[in-house]
Amino acid sequence: MAYITDKNGNYKRSVRCSYCYHSGHSRRACPERFPDGTEAQQKAKARDEAKAQRKLEREQRKLDKAAGKKVTKIDRKCGYCKEYGHMRRKCEVLAKDKTQLLDHIIEYRTSLRDEIVSKGIGSGALLAHDAVEYDYSRHENVTHRHYTMITDTDLESASPHTNWIIGKRDFYSSSNDPKPLKTLALSGERQQIGRHNNLRMVGDENEEGTFAHLAYNRFYQQCGKGLEVVVPGVVSIPENFLNRETIDQEVETYFKTNKTRAHYNVVTRMDAIEAENEFVKE
């Protein structure tokens, strides 16, 4: 910690460099260690210079055009795939990615619908699962059967890309896994009975042919481990749940940003799925 004076002569807190021992900067940005600037500073400077150069070129083109001079056409750079020669709205790569995601959503929701209908996953359904708990009276772990009732379902958020973050730092988050089941705990510990919860879909991801297996192995979405339907409920599927036009609009909204393809992590996952399918065909 160090103190420096501002232009008004007032003291203010600052940092002291552990390399040159001067105040006002840390070791990470020490000008003596990095006389040409740190790597990040050099990149920022290059970006600023390139931006300034592009601005000068635009201004010059406007002047040349106003003077009647022939102006060479500059290829546009796509804001999605970063290739030259087209704009984002005419990008074939983006169009392909949209179609891919639409197909995955339809396959995903078709499997989910079939699972819901066959097992009776809906309002009033009784779910059960086994939990190992410590019994203080017997001084040992005992397996108890707990029951939960579905009070409602929210399938609007059930999509294969909901847990895939749009960004370069994080890829996906299990906390964003769809939780379409609204439930009421009927048994369990004292503080759990009567509690309302939002749960993941019923199913075992190790059982091939099930929705849970598809969701987990394709898009890394977990389902309720150990949950099983004991008494079926009233099934209710949203009207446009599998409507292609409605899903197409969802996809359009999802891609309607200024993010590049590198930010859409679900696209990387879809590419991997496509590569796996091609490998199986061969």
Buried (B, 14 or more C-beta within 10 A) or exposed (E): EEEBEEEEEEEEEBBBBEEEEBBEBEEEBBBEEBEEEBEEEEEEEEEEEEEEEEEEEEEEBEEEEEEEEEEEEEEEEBBBBEBEEBEBEEBEBBEEBBEBBBEBBBEBBBBBBEBBEEBBBBBEBBBBBEEEEEEEEEEEEEEEEBBBBBBBBEBEEBBBBBBBBBEEEEBBEEEBBBBBBBBBBBEBEEEEEEEEEEBBBBBBBEEEEBBBBBBBBBBBBBBBEEBBBEEBBEBEBBEEBBEEEEBBEBBEEBBEEEBBBEBBBBBEBBEEBEEEEEEEEE
